[in-house]
Amino acid sequence: MTSAQVDKEYGGEHGGTGHGGDRAAADPDGGGPSGDRPAGAPEEGYERGLGSRQVQMIAIGGAIGVGLFMGAGANIAKAGPSIILMYALAGVVIFFIMRALGELLLYRPVSGSFAEYAREFLGPFFGFATGWTYWLMWVVTGMAELTAAAIYIHFWFPQIPQWVSALVFLVVLFGVNLISVKIFGEVEFWFSMIKVTAIIGMIVIGLGVLTLGFSDAGGTASASNLWAHHGIFPNGIGSSLMTLQGVMFAYLAVELVGVTAGESENPEKTLPKAINTLPWRIIVFYVGALSVILAVVKWTEFSAGNSPFVHAFEKMGIPLAAGIVNFVVLTAALSSCNSGMYSTGRMLRDLAANSEAPQVFGKLNSRKTPALAITVSVVLMGIGVVLNYVVPEKAFGYVTSVATAAGIWTWMMILISHIRYRRAVEAGRLPASSFPAPGGALFSWVAAAFLALVTCLIAYDKDARVCLYVAAVWAVGLAVGWQALKRRDAGTAERGGLDGLKVSPSGD
């Protein structure tokens, strides 16, 4: 539904009803807070096969990834104990972003999510750009995670070529996503469960070392390690701030819960719960885990390229520590790739629904999954397999910078769309969401300013700014693509929205 369609439904430019509940009452087929289809949710043809426990674990798993298990080592080496504050600060901003997205989702829950909101509140081009950018982000993230998973397999089976492992994982996860959304949700549930169990286990063992003094690290473990070695900011506040770019992208994929809106059994209940528990996930999985690790092992012992979890386990003398963490990190990589296949298929279908991608990508198979859209995305992810064959030692670095810039764009579009939505609600042009963000648009402005700061830090870092060069090239490509699309179909700028989806389910 575009802005024009919403205005028409609500009685013109100033004729809003003022509340989503009124909308539900006027639409006997729309369900409502307790119905199968919430107020304002267009029927997209998907199966609402994601239950509450699956959505909750997808939300939890989105906040735990390779960025924490592996990337935290480099950040600790740069910032020392202050890295805990950096993860906490970034976590607050992520919560602002997710509450902004949550308000939009309960105003109109659709699988196109932030692309649909950008299209409605900022204009067709921004929906086009956001949809394709988020699709690209997950395609290249899938390549990176396939590469990472193949590297982790090398830990146990060095004789297996890296590209073979990547290809096997690609095919298996492709099958999972093609069968049904329920299978995807179940696989992602157990992937997330493994990650959560590993972190909670690490925290419990670490607290035991700190309080009872057992294990090889018992003699040196102390809470004083958090400030005793050159202070909380041992390398200065500037060095700590420079880690924010890496810290923020450890949180990449928390927004994935928004893509599940069109296939959640009861989004009116599951989505707010998933978003509201985000602070607790950040406190436990990031602030809690890193606080315990840095109390057990002083920060000067960590280095880039080494997992802080592996090092902490080894310092405690726990047998098979490296193997345990390697399995967990492998799970994190596969989880991210699995999510990437899911989200690329839905985003590509949303683009097709708005005539911004070939219409054939809008078709669903008999199991109500966008099979062709997923297939094309997976084929492109297969480029990662080729890279693993041609340049296995460089494959990971080649693809990660693209996802970095795409993540900032996606989050910024969520925030700006939310600000525009709040203005429309205050002017009486749109109904209020049943899940309003605290502080209205104020915290969205704060989060947007923070993302702008992170972008400046990336530009300042000569090693990281390559992603901005990639972003500039991608922006030119999007502009050219949009102009070509408008010339081909002059109605694209006025058409749009999943309410206008005319694609019928196809066979297998």
N, C-alpha and C positions, 0 to 999 in steps of 0.2 A: 504494500500500500504506500503510495507516494504522499507527499504533503497535500497535493491537490485532492487526492482521494479522501484523505482524512478530513480536510475542510468540508468536502461535500457531505460526508457522513454526519458531521457535527453542525451542519446548518450554516455553512459559509465561513467567512473570515473571522467573525466574532461570535459565532453561534455555538460555542462548545458547551457540552453538558456539564463540564466541571468535574466529573468523577467517573472512573472506570466502572463503578458499580451500576450507574445509570445505563451505561452501554450494554452491560450484560443483561439487564432487565429488558432492554429493547430488542435483544437478539436471542430468541428462544433456542436457536441452534448453536449459539456460541458458548454454551456452558456457563462458566463463571468461576468464582473462587473454589467452588467445590465440585465443578463439573469436569468432564474429560478434556474440554478445550476451553482455556481461560478466555476472559473477555479480551477482545482485540486480537486474538490469535487466528490468523488465516489458516484454512485447512490446506496443508501442503502435500498431502498424499503419503507422508511418511508413517511408519508404524511407531506408535508411542510405546516403545519397548524398553526404555531405560527406567528402571525402578529407582526408588529413593536411595537404597544402599549403593547402587552403581553410580548414580550422579554424585553422591557424597564422596565416594572413593576416587572418581575421576577428578573432582575438585581438589581432593587432598593430593592425589598423584601429580596434578598439574603444578603444585608448589614444591615438588621434590624431584630433582633431576640430576643429571650429570654435573650441572653447574655447582651443586652443593657437594656431591660426593668427590668430585675431582677438582673443580675450579676453585674451591675455597682455599686450597693450599697456596696458590699464587697470591690470593688476596690477603691471607694471613701474613705471608712473608713481607708484603708491602706495608700493611697497616698495623700489624701486631694485634693486641687485644681490642683496639678500637674497631676492628672489623665487625665485632658484635653490634656496636652502635650503628655501623653503616647498614648492616642487614636489617636492623630494627627500623631505621629511618626509611629505608627503601620499602620495607614491609608496610609502614603506615601509608605511604604513597600508593602502593599497590591496593591497599584496602579502599582508599578513596576512589581509585579507578574502578574497582569491582563494585562498589556501592553505586557509582554512577551507571555502570552497565546494568546492575540489578534493577535500578529504577526504570531504565529503558526496557528491560526484558519483561517486567511485569506490566508495563504500558502496552507492549505488543510483542509477545514471545514468538520469534520466528528463527528458523535455523540459519538464515542469512545474517542474523544478529547485527554486529557493528557495521557491516557493509550496507544493510538495509537502513540503519539509522543514519549513516552518513548520507545515503541517497535521499532520505526524507528531509533531513534538517540542513544539509549543506549543499545539496544539488546532485544531479545525476552523475556528473564527472567524479565527484568524491566517492559515491557509491561504487562506481566502476573502478576507480583507483584503489580503494580499500579492499574490495573483493579480490582483485587480481594480486594485490600486494600480499594479502594474507595467504592466498593460495600459493604464491611464490615462496613465502616464508616457510610454509610447511613442506613444500617440495624439497627445498634445499636443506631444511632441518632433517627431513627424512634421509637425504643423502649423507649428511653428517653423522646421524645416529647409526645408520647402517655401517658406516666406516668405523665408528667407535665400537659397535658390537663385534665387528670382525676382529678388531684389535684385541678386545677382551677375550675372544675365543683363542687367540694366539697364546694367551697365558697358559692354557691347558694343552692345546694342540698346535704347537708351532709348525708342525709339518703340513697343516691344511693351508692352502693359499688363501690370502685375505679376501680375494674377490669371490671365492667359492662360498665362504661363510656369509658374506654380504648377500649373495644371490639366494641362498637357502632361506635366510631370514626374510628377504623381500617377498619370496613366493609364499611362505607360510602365513605372514601377516596379511598379505593380499587376500588369501583364501578366507581368513578370519573376517575381514571387512566385507567380503563379497556375500557371505552367507546370510547374515542378518545383523541388525543393530543389537539384538540381544546377545549374540555371540561376542561382538565387539565389547559390549559393556561388561560381560562376564570376564573376558580375558583382561581387560583393563582393571577390573576390580581386583583380580589376584596379583597383577603386576604391582598395583598400588599397595596392596596388603604386604607384599614382600618388603617394599621400601619402608613403609611405616614401621613394620616389625623390627627391621634392622636398626633404624634410628632410635626407637624406644629401647631396644636392647642395649645399644651403645650408651644411652643416657643412664639406664639402670646400673650397668656395670661400672660406668664412670663414677656415679654417685657412691657405689659400694667401695670403690678404691679410695675416694676422698674421705669417707666417713669411717671406714673400717681398716683402711691401710693395707689391704691384701694386694697381691700381685707384685710384679717386679717394679711397677711404678709407684708403689705405696709409699716409699721413703721420700720421694720428691713431689708427689702430688699435693697441691695445696691451692686454696682459693686465692692466695697471695700471688700466684703466678699470673693473675689477671692484671696486676699493676706493679709487681716488684722488679721487672726487668725493663728499665728505662721508661716506665710509666705506661699509661693507657694509649698515648699517642707517641710511640717511640721514634717514629720517623717524621713526626710533624703532622699537623692537621691537613696540609696540602696533599701529602702522600695518601692519607686516608680517603680524602675526597676523590682522588684519582681512581680509587677502586670501585666507585659507585657504578661505573659503566659495566664492569663485570658482575657486580652484585645485582644490578637491576635485571640483567639477562639470565640470572639464575632463576628468576621468577617467571620467565617467559613460559607461556602456556597456561597460566592461571585463568586467562580469559576464555579458555576452551569450553568452560562450563556454559558460556553463552551460546556456543554452537549447538549444544545439546538441547536447547530450548524447544525446538520443533519435534523432538522425539522423546521428551520426558513424559512420564505417565501423568504427573500432576505438577507442572512447573510452578503453579501458584504456591505450593508448599515446599517442593524440593529445592528450587533455585534460591529463595531467600535463606533457607537453612544452610545451604552449601556456602553461600557468600558470607553469612554472618559468622560462620565458624572459622573463616580465614585468619583472623587475628590469633586465635588459639593455635592454628597450624603453624603460623610464623613464629610464635613464641616458643613452641615446643621443638619444631623441626629445625629452625635456624638459630634463634637466640639461645634456646636451651641446649641444643646439641653442641654448638660451638663454644658456649660457656663452659660446659663440662670438659670438652676436649682440651681447651686452653688452660683449664685448671689442672688437669691431669698431666699434661705435657706443656712445658713453657713454649711460647710462640716462636722463639729463636730456632727451634728444631724443625720447623716446617719449611718447605720449599716448593717452588713452582714445579709442576709436572708430577708431583706425588700426592696421592690422596691423604688428607689429614686423618681420615678414618682408618686407613690401613696403618699409618704410622702410629696412631694412638693404640690400636690393637696390638701391634708388635711391641710397643713400649711396655704394655701391660703383660707381655709374655703369653698372650692367648694363642694357642696353636691354630694353624691354618688361617691366621688372620687375613693374609693377603688373598687367599682363595675365597673366603667368605665375602669380603668386600668386593672382590672382582665379580662374583656372582650377582651381588646386589646392583652394582653399577651396570652390568650387562642387562639386568632387568629394567633399570631406568632408561637405558638407551632404547631397548625394544618397546617399552611403554611409550616413549616419545614418538617413535616411528609409527607405532600403531595408531596413536592419536592423530598423527600427521595424515595418514591415509584416510581416516574418518573425516577430518575437517576439510581436506582438499576436495573430496567428493561433494560435500554439502555446499561449499562455497562456489564450486564450479557450476553446480546446478542452479544456485541462486543467480549467478551471472547469466546463465542461459535463460532463466525465467524473465530476466529484464532485457533480453535481446542484446546482451553484452558479451555473449559467447555463443558458439553454434548451438542451435536449438536441440540438436540431438543429445547434448549433455544433460538436458532436462528430464530425460526418460528415466523411469524407475523400472526395475525388473519385478518379477512376480513376488519377490520377498521384500519389496518396497525399499530397496537400496538403490542409489544412483550408480549402477554398475559401470556404465561406460565412463562416467566422470571419474570414478575411482580408478578404473583401468588406465585411462590416459595419464592420470597423475602418477600412478605407480610406474608406468613405463618411463616417465621422465625421471622419477627417483632412481630408476635403473641406471641413469648416467653415473650415479655414485658407484655402482658396481664396476662400470667401465673405468672410472677413475682409480678404483682400488686395484684394477688390473694393470693400468698404465703407470700410475704414479702413486703407489700405496703409501709412501712415506709423506706425501703432501696432500693427499685427498681431503683430510679433515679440514686443514687450513683454507683450502680453496673455496669451500662452500659456507663456512660459518659467518663470514662478514656480511653476507647478504641478509641472513636472518636477523642480524643485529639491527640494521636500519629499518627493516620491515616491522619489527616489534615496536619501535618507537612510534612509527606512523600509526599503527593500529591503535595503540593506547591513546595517542593524541586525538584520533578521530572519535574514539569513545567519549573522551572528555568534552570536546567541542560540541559533539552532538547532544550531550547531556545539558550543556549550558544553553544551547538553542532550544531544547525541549522545555527546560524550566522557564524560559522566557515566554514560550507559547502557552504554558499552563498558567502562568501569572497573568497573561493577557486574556485568558479565558477562551483561547482558540483550541485547546486540546484538553482532554480529561487528565486528571491527576493519576499518577501511578499508585497502586496499593502498597508499594515498597519504596517510599521516598528516601533519597540519600540524606543523611544528616548534614545540616548546614546548607542545604540547597545547592546552588551552583558554586558557592564560595570555595569548598574544598576541591572542586574540579579545577578552578582557577589555580589553586595552590599546586595541585598535582601537575597541571600543564606547565607551570613555571619550573617545577622540579625537572620535568622531562627536557625542557629547554636547556637547563643547566647541565644535565647529563650529555646532551648533544654537544654543548660547548666543550665539555671535558673530553669527549671523543675527538673533536676537532683539534684540541690541544695536544693529544697523544699521537705522536707520529706513527706508532705501530697500529693504532686502532682506527685512525682516520680513513683508512682504505675503504671502510664500509660506507663512508659518506660519498666517496667517488662512485662506488657502485650504485648508491641511491640516486645520485645525479643522473647517471646513465639510464637507470630504470625509469626515472621521472620523465626523461625525454621520450623514452619508448612508450610510456603511458599516454603522453600528450599526443604523440603521432598516432597511436592506436585509436584514441578517442576521436580525433579529427577524421580519420578514415572511416570510423564507425558512423559518425554523423553524416558524412557524405553518402555512405551506402544506404543509410536508413534515417531520413530526416526526422522520423517520429521517435527515435530513441530518447531524445532529450525530454519528451513529454511522457513517454510510456514508462512503466516500471512498477515493481512491486509484486510480491508473491500472490496478492489477491487476484492478479491478472494472469496467473499461471494457467496455460491452456494445454500443457503437456500431459498426455495420457500415459498411464503405466504401460510398459511394453512387456513382452515376454522375456525369457532369459536370453 
